[in-house]
Amino acid sequence: MDTQATVADRNLSRLSREPLWDRAHAQLREALLAGRFEPGSALVLRQLAETFGTSITPVRDALARLVAQGVLEQGPRNSALVPDLRKSALVDITMVRCELEGRAAREAAVKASPADIDALDALLAQMRDMIARRALDAYLDVHRRFHFGIYALARIPLLDEMIENLWLRCGPILSFVVPEYVVLLKGTDHHQAALDALRRRDGAGAEAEIVADIEEAGRYLLGLADPSGRIRRRAPA
């Protein structure tokens, strides 16, 4: 069985009638954001086209866009590669994420309605339930919806776009926090503290909690670097 084809089949689905390259790009983006492709994965045009049920052209266009964004690297034989993320790059991404996502949280605090915060609270309850049941397959999807739900409340589309690009770059290693960090090692509940700050309309407090959440996860991921500086999933005990 072709391993890469299996990976694509598991993480992607056939496309609807919307513009095909947009749909291909959206599915690939969602899979990358959710950490479904690990560093080193090869995304092969032919296999992706078969998974999507399309010709190669829309898939090629979607991959080309992700390569141009710096999210993927051009690979051999009509493929693109999910790049390794090194320790130095993660330090840089974490620093910029803190600046952008912290600012988005600050802006959200003065614009969020009680209904907005209740919707975020429901997502947080889902995350807690998943952790309690050790049912973490969809945890990162809900986690991302929680974070991006906060940032959307800032109502600054350019900021959303910049944040998403950074998540696309580090998405493939975000899956490394499951299960050990999420279940056993995560310290202060910065998610709840950020929501509490939003309810108080405390912009500085919301910013501080989001920054602390990013930095805490960043320290865990940096600790996974191998001797060459590449971030690697921790081997099961």
N, C-alpha and C positions, 0 to 999 in steps of 0.2 A: 504494500500500500504506500502511496506517495505521501510522505509526512507533511510536506508543505501544503498539498491539496487538502489534507485532513484538517490542518490548522485553519485554512480559509473557509472550508465548509462549516466548521464549528462556530466560527466567529462572524460570518457574514451571511446574507441571504439574497435571493433574487430581487431584481429591481422592479419598481412599478413604472407607470407611464410618464412620470416626471422626467425632465431632461436627464438622460442617462449619466452623463459625466458628473452632473451635480449630485445625483443619487450615489454614484460610486464614490465620489469624494466624501460625501456625508457619512456613508457607512464606514469607510476606512478611517475617517477622522474620529468617529465614535469609538471604533475598536481601539484605536491608539490611545485616546483619552482614558479609556477604561482599562488600559494595561493588558489588553488581550493578546498583543504581540510582544514577545520579549525581545530584548536586545539581541541582534544577530539573526533574527528571523528574515527570511527571503520572501518577498512578495512577488510572485511570478505572474506576468501578464496573462498568459494562457490559462493558468489555473484560476486566477481571479475572474477572468471573463466567463469561464465555465460555471463558477459559483454564482456569479451575478446573472447568468443567462443572457449575456450580451456579446457583441463583437469586441475585439481587442481595443478598438479606438477610444471609447469612453474611459476604459480602464487606464489606458496609456496617458490620457489627458489628466485624469485624477492623480495618478502617481507623479506625473511631471509637475503638477502644482505643489504637491507635498515635498518633492525634491527641491523646488524653487524656494519654498518656505524654510528650508533647512531642517525639516522634520524627518525626511528620509534621505538616504544616499543612493545615488545611481549604482545599480549592481550589474553583474554580468548577464549576458544572454536575456535581454528583455525582462529585467527584474529590478526591483528596488530593495534596499536593505534597511531594516530598522537598526540605526547605529547604536554602538555601545556608548554609554554615558560614563565619562571619566570623572574622577573626584573633583578635579579643577573646574570642569564645566558645571557640575552640580552645585559647587559653591557659588559660582556666578549666577546660575539660574535661581537659586534660593534667595540670593540677595535681591535680585530684581523682582522676584515674586513677592517678597515681603513689602517692597515699596509699592508695587501696583495693587496687590490684593489688600494690603492694609489701607491704602487710600480709598479703594472701592468700598470697603467696610465702613470707613469713616463717613463717606458720602451717603451710604445706605442708611445709616443711623438717623439722618435728618429727613429721610424721605419715606421710610418704611411705614406702612399702615399696620394696625393690629391684625388685620386679615393676612397680610404678607408674613408677619412673624408667626402667626398660627400655622401657616402652610409650611414654614421652615421647621417649626416645632414637630409637625407630623413626620417630616423626613428624619429628624433626629430620633424620634421614637422608633421609626423603622430600623435605623442603624443600631440602636441599642438592642432591639429585639433580635436582630440578626446575630449580634455578638453573643447575646445570652444563649441562643440556640446553636451557636457555632455553625450557622448557615450563612456562609460568607461569599457564596458564588456571585451574588449581585451587590455585595457591600460597596464596592468601589463605584458602581453606577449611582447608587443612592448618595454616597459620600460626595460625588462630583455634583449631583443635582443640588445638594445642600449648599456647597460652596458657591456654585455659579448662581444659585438662587439669591444669595446675599449680594453678589456682585452686580446682578441685573438690577437690583433695587437702586443702585447708584445712578442708573439711567444715563450712562455714558458709553455709547456703543463702541467708541474707539478703545476705551479701557477694556471692555469685554473682549474685543478682538485681540488685544495685546496679551491679556491674561491667557486666553485660549491657546495662543501660539506657544507660550511657555509651558503650558500643561501638555501640549502635543509633544514637546521635546523631552519632557521627563515622564510622560505617561507610561512608557514601557517599563520603567523601574518602580512605578508606584505600586504595582501589584506585589512587589517584594515585601510590603508592610503586612500582607495577609499570609498566614494568620498571626504570627508571633507578636509583632508590634501592636496590632489592633487589639488582640485578645489579652496579652500578658504584660506588655511593656509600656503602653501608652500611659502617660502620667496624668496631669491635670486635664479635666474635661473642658478644654478651650472652646469646644462647640457650644456647650451650654452657656458658658460665660459670655461668649460672643452674642448669643441670643438675648441674654439678660441685659447686655449693654444696649442692644438695639431697642429693647422695650423701654429702657430709660432714656433713649435718644442720646446716648453717650457715645459720640463719635470716636473720641480718643480711646475709650475703653474697648469698643468693638475692634478698632484697628490693632490695639495691643494684643488682644486675644487671638486674632487671626494670624498676626505675625508670630506669636508664641507657638501656635499650632504648626505653622510651616517650619519654623526653626527646629522644633522638637522632632518632627518626622525627618527633617533633613539630617539631623545628627545621627539618627538611627541608620539612614541610608548610607551616609558617609562611612559608618562603621562596617559596611558590607564590602568596602573596596578591597580588591585583591592586591597583591604586591605591585602590580603594574598600574594600579589606580583605577581599574575598571570596576564598576558597581556590579555585583553578582548576587544572585539569590542565595541566601544562606542554606546550606545543605541540611536536610532533615537530621535530627539527632538520632 
